[in-house]
Amino acid sequence: MLDCKVIAVDRSELVDNLMTDEMVEFVKGDAFSYQPPWANKNAVHGSTVAAPKDSWMVSDVIAYPERVAELLDSWCGNHWAENMIVTVKFQGADTPWDALDTAIGVATNHGYKCRVKHFFNNKNEVTLMVADEGEAHNSDGGKKRRDDSESFIGKSMYPLTLPL
């Protein structure tokens, strides 16, 4: 067991075994308006709360790229998670590179590294791997500066082939 606590936000219930799993908390709702429980801890004082240690946000919602950029703006802007995996889905044959650039820019402007990966089985989508460039946590719970060797997003295996 990974001892990983999951909060699943969806409009529809999950499969039965996940609905009864004690490590999964189901929240029926909209992923774009959802705020994690730690988001409101300092709302009274007007300051943001750091994401819990080793926190992740994973999103595979079907939405226009502009909506995904809004989701990243909320999560990265408030530093609600240290790491994020987010899919960006495209319609038709024309890839909206400007919308993808906007999503990447949102993450990087909020202090996150962002890497884009196209998984070949999903020809009309890419996956953004996002990691907070700020402080990481030591094994004793203290904070330290994250360096490149600790990043989960890795290094590129292939040269850049996107049109410039």
C-alpha positions as MATLAB code, in Angstrom:
seq = 'MLDCKVIAVDRSELVDNLMTDEMVEFVKGDAFSYQPPWANKNAVHGSTVAAPKDSWMVSDVIAYPERVAELLDSWCGNHWAENMIVTVKFQGADTPWDALDTAIGVATNHGYKCRVKHFFNNKNEVTLMVADEGEAHNSDGGKKRRDDSESFIGKSMYPLTLPL';
ca = [
       0.000    0.000    0.000;
       1.226    3.461   -0.857;
      -0.488    5.225    2.076;
      -1.708    7.839   -0.335;
      -4.868    9.785    0.523;
      -6.869   10.769   -2.557;
      -9.612   13.355   -2.953;
     -11.502   12.559   -6.153;
     -13.648   15.346   -7.586;
     -16.120   14.340  -10.276;
     -19.698   14.954  -11.340;
     -20.341   11.187  -11.327;
     -19.647    8.613   -8.643;
     -16.577    6.434   -8.924;
     -16.648    2.648   -9.327;
     -17.874    0.819   -6.216;
     -14.491   -0.371   -4.934;
     -13.163    3.219   -4.940;
     -16.322    4.619   -3.354;
     -15.778    2.274   -0.379;
     -11.982    2.672   -0.179;
     -11.036    4.446    3.066;
      -8.096    6.164    1.335;
     -10.380    7.767   -1.275;
     -12.625   10.693   -0.416;
     -15.179   11.344   -3.139;
     -16.428   14.900   -3.689;
     -19.303   15.264   -6.137;
     -18.718   18.528   -7.907;
     -16.951   20.578  -10.522;
     -13.175   20.247  -10.800;
     -12.870   23.883  -11.897;
     -14.537   25.323   -8.810;
     -13.152   22.807   -6.278;
     -10.734   24.109   -3.643;
      -8.700   21.684   -1.514;
      -9.409   21.643    2.241;
      -6.167   23.467    3.065;
      -7.040   26.371    0.702;
      -9.210   28.197    3.227;
      -7.033   27.821    6.344;
      -5.653   31.353    6.133;
      -8.406   32.962    4.071;
      -9.353   35.133    7.062;
      -5.830   36.546    7.206;
      -5.624   37.059    3.443;
      -2.580   34.844    2.983;
      -2.121   31.593    1.144;
      -1.330   28.287    2.786;
       1.535   26.178    1.464;
       0.561   22.895   -0.128;
       0.897   19.840    2.090;
       4.143   17.910    1.778;
       4.261   15.696   -1.340;
       0.904   16.960   -2.588;
      -0.267   16.235   -6.111;
      -3.110   17.392   -8.311;
      -3.988   15.155  -11.246;
      -6.531   16.328  -13.812;
      -7.851   14.482  -16.832;
     -10.973   16.559  -17.407;
     -12.441   17.083  -20.851;
     -12.276   20.823  -21.368;
     -11.026   23.427  -23.800;
      -7.344   24.354  -23.327;
      -8.358   27.812  -22.060;
     -10.284   26.198  -19.178;
      -7.254   24.061  -18.334;
      -5.187   27.273  -18.171;
      -7.770   28.675  -15.708;
      -7.479   25.516  -13.590;
      -3.688   25.853  -13.557;
      -4.004   29.530  -12.657;
      -6.055   28.641   -9.568;
      -3.863   25.755   -8.432;
      -0.459   27.237   -9.312;
      -1.425   30.768   -8.291;
      -2.426   29.565   -4.828;
       0.298   26.895   -4.608;
      -2.329   24.304   -3.647;
      -0.083   21.400   -4.786;
       3.634   20.839   -5.207;
       3.226   18.694   -8.323;
       0.564   18.441  -11.002;
      -0.226   16.207  -13.948;
      -2.765   17.839  -16.265;
      -3.988   16.758  -19.683;
      -4.817   19.297  -22.369;
      -7.207   17.962  -24.998;
      -7.531   19.350  -28.509;
     -10.330   19.144  -31.070;
      -9.798   18.568  -34.764;
      -6.608   18.501  -36.763;
      -5.356   21.995  -35.902;
      -3.504   22.141  -32.609;
      -3.994   25.514  -30.857;
      -0.333   26.099  -29.986;
      -1.118   29.518  -28.536;
      -3.561   27.993  -26.017;
      -0.940   25.429  -25.013;
       1.658   28.200  -24.648;
      -0.790   30.089  -22.432;
      -1.243   27.081  -20.114;
       2.523   26.594  -19.877;
       3.004   30.309  -19.228;
       0.444   30.272  -16.418;
       2.361   27.536  -14.603;
       5.811   29.074  -15.129;
       4.647   32.587  -14.195;
       3.555   31.201  -10.815;
       6.987   29.651  -10.135;
       6.450   26.131  -11.470;
       8.499   24.161  -13.950;
       6.411   22.765  -16.761;
       7.173   20.016  -19.242;
       4.857   18.905  -22.032;
       4.705   15.311  -23.198;
       2.711   13.887  -26.090;
       1.828   10.263  -25.470;
       1.390    8.747  -28.909;
      -1.769    6.763  -28.084;
      -3.572   10.016  -27.295;
      -3.066   11.885  -30.542;
      -5.337   14.819  -29.657;
      -3.953   15.589  -26.233;
      -0.749   16.394  -24.405;
       0.164   15.984  -20.751;
       1.621   18.822  -18.700;
       3.955   17.776  -15.888;
       4.201   20.664  -13.453;
       6.495   20.976  -10.417;
       6.826   23.832   -7.940;
      10.259   25.408   -8.315;
      10.023   26.828   -4.826;
      10.754   25.044   -1.615;
      10.757   21.270   -1.303;
      10.536   19.342    1.948;
      13.358   17.499    3.706;
      12.671   13.994    4.989;
      12.339   15.485    8.497;
       9.564   17.833    7.326;
      11.756   20.936    7.094;
      11.969   22.939    3.906;
      14.853   23.183    1.470;
      15.322   24.649   -1.967;
      14.368   22.199   -4.741;
      17.138   21.531   -7.248;
      16.859   20.142  -10.785;
      18.009   16.641   -9.853;
      14.949   16.246   -7.606;
      12.392   17.078  -10.261;
       9.940   14.391  -11.284;
       9.586   15.903  -14.724;
      12.962   14.583  -15.861;
      14.990   15.532  -18.865;
      13.940   15.362  -22.490;
      14.730   12.100  -24.258;
      14.174   13.523  -27.736;
      15.015   16.809  -29.427;
      12.246   19.373  -29.671;
      10.223   18.712  -32.819;
       7.407   21.227  -32.450;
       7.132   23.984  -35.071;
       8.546   27.283  -33.941;
];
